[in-house]
Amino acid sequence: MSWATAGARAAHEHFGRDTLFIDVAEVLSVCDFFVITSGANPRQIKAICEQVTEGVRAAGGPKPLSVEGLDARSWVLMDFGDFVVHVFSERDREYYQLERLWGDCPRLSWELGLVAEAG
């Protein structure tokens, strides 16, 4: 979880908006956590993605296994194996509403690594 919290912290510190950390381990077999955040514009989305990669690396974590959507910069998915980071434009985040889709999963406090609320 520490690499995922490092990614969430890096996103938040580099202007990621409404950064959420969701425990999806009970409902998904492909990863344990989602980090969801959004950027105000394409340049900011790219910068957030770069800082997430750097923040995870600085915590001793891996490089992403894959990154999808970086060219379009409206929804970037960064797969780190045990966790996935979703960086949205505000418009696409509102449209896809991943936090509602995974609303029954526990939300964690990425600042503390604790359960913040359950859906």
C-alpha positions in Angstrom: 0.0 0.0 0.0 2.9 2.4 0.6 3.7 2.7 -3.1 0.1 3.4 -3.9 -0.1 6.1 -1.1 3.1 7.6 -2.5 1.4 7.8 -5.9 -1.7 9.4 -4.4 0.4 11.9 -2.4 2.4 12.8 -5.5 -0.8 13.4 -7.5 -2.3 15.6 -4.8 0.9 17.6 -4.3 1.1 18.3 -8.0 -2.4 19.8 -8.4 -4.4 16.6 -8.6 -7.9 17.5 -7.7 -10.1 15.4 -5.3 -7.6 12.6 -5.1 -9.3 9.4 -3.9 -7.7 6.1 -2.8 -10.1 3.1 -3.0 -9.5 -0.5 -1.9 -10.8 -2.7 -4.7 -9.1 -5.9 -3.5 -12.3 -7.7 -2.5 -14.0 -7.1 -5.9 -11.1 -7.2 -8.4 -8.5 -9.8 -8.9 -6.2 -7.6 -11.1 -5.2 -5.0 -8.5 -5.7 -4.0 -4.9 -6.2 -0.2 -5.0 -7.3 2.5 -7.3 -6.0 6.1 -7.1 -8.4 8.5 -8.8 -7.6 12.1 -9.4 -8.2 14.8 -12.0 -6.3 17.7 -13.6 -7.5 21.0 -14.8 -6.0 20.8 -18.3 -3.9 18.4 -20.6 -0.6 19.9 -19.5 -1.5 19.4 -15.8 -2.6 15.8 -16.5 0.7 15.0 -18.0 2.6 16.6 -15.1 0.5 14.7 -12.6 1.3 11.4 -14.4 5.1 12.2 -14.4 5.0 13.1 -10.7 3.1 10.0 -9.8 5.7 7.9 -11.6 8.5 9.8 -9.8 6.8 9.6 -6.4 6.3 5.8 -6.6 9.9 5.4 -7.8 11.2 7.6 -4.9 9.3 5.4 -2.5 11.2 2.3 -3.9 8.3 1.3 -6.1 8.2 0.1 -9.7 7.7 1.9 -13.0 4.2 1.5 -14.4 3.7 -1.8 -16.3 1.7 0.2 -18.8 0.3 3.7 -19.3 -2.8 4.2 -21.5 -4.3 7.5 -22.7 -1.3 9.8 -22.2 -1.5 11.1 -25.7 -5.1 12.1 -25.4 -4.7 13.3 -21.8 -8.4 13.0 -20.9 -8.2 9.7 -19.0 -4.8 8.3 -18.3 -4.6 4.9 -16.8 -1.3 4.0 -15.1 -1.0 0.3 -14.2 1.6 -0.4 -11.4 0.5 -4.0 -10.9 -0.9 -3.9 -7.3 -2.5 -0.6 -7.9 -3.9 1.5 -10.8 -3.8 5.3 -11.0 -6.6 7.0 -13.0 -5.9 10.6 -14.0 -8.9 12.3 -15.5 -9.8 15.6 -17.1 -12.6 17.0 -15.0 -15.1 16.5 -17.8 -14.2 12.8 -18.2 -14.2 12.2 -14.5 -17.7 13.6 -14.2 -18.8 11.5 -17.2 -17.3 8.1 -16.1 -17.9 8.5 -12.4 -15.5 5.7 -11.3 -15.9 6.7 -7.7 -19.7 6.0 -8.0 -19.1 2.7 -9.8 -16.8 1.5 -7.0 -18.9 3.2 -4.3 -19.3 0.1 -2.2 -15.5 -0.3 -1.8 -13.8 1.2 1.2 -12.1 4.5 0.6 -8.8 4.9 2.3 -7.0 8.0 3.6 -3.9 8.2 1.4 -2.5 10.7 3.9 -2.6 8.2 6.7 -3.1 4.8 5.0 -6.3 4.2 7.0 -9.8 3.4 6.1 -11.7 6.7 5.7 -15.1 5.6 4.8 -16.9 2.6 3.3 -19.5 3.0 0.5 
